[in-house]
Amino acid sequence: MVRRSRLEVFLDIIKAAAIPEIRRTRIMYRANISWIVFKDALRTSEEKGILKSEIRGKEIYVSLTNEGYRVLERFNEIEQAFSTILWGCGHNSR
């Protein structure tokens, strides 16, 4: 079993949070992480201005901030560059 780095966990959370109208549990399931890991990453991401939480009724929704979208965009650019280098055509292996 391969353990993901903290960076990989954060990136999986950021990717999931890019989905409009997504709740915390959906992000947790999409990123395949425990509640404890998610809570810590969410707190850190909110402190850094990457994610924001919004309470609507009984639900809590999480979304990317403008900075979060910039981080996601930069990551996608880097991932594309590595894919091009490794597989020669911009193919994404994930």
Buried (B, 14 or more C-beta within 10 A) or exposed (E): EEEBEEEEBBBBBBBBBEEEEBBBEBBBEBBEBEEEBBEBBBEBBBEEEBBBBEEEEEEEBBBBBEBBBEBBEEBEEEBEEEBEEEEEEEEEEE
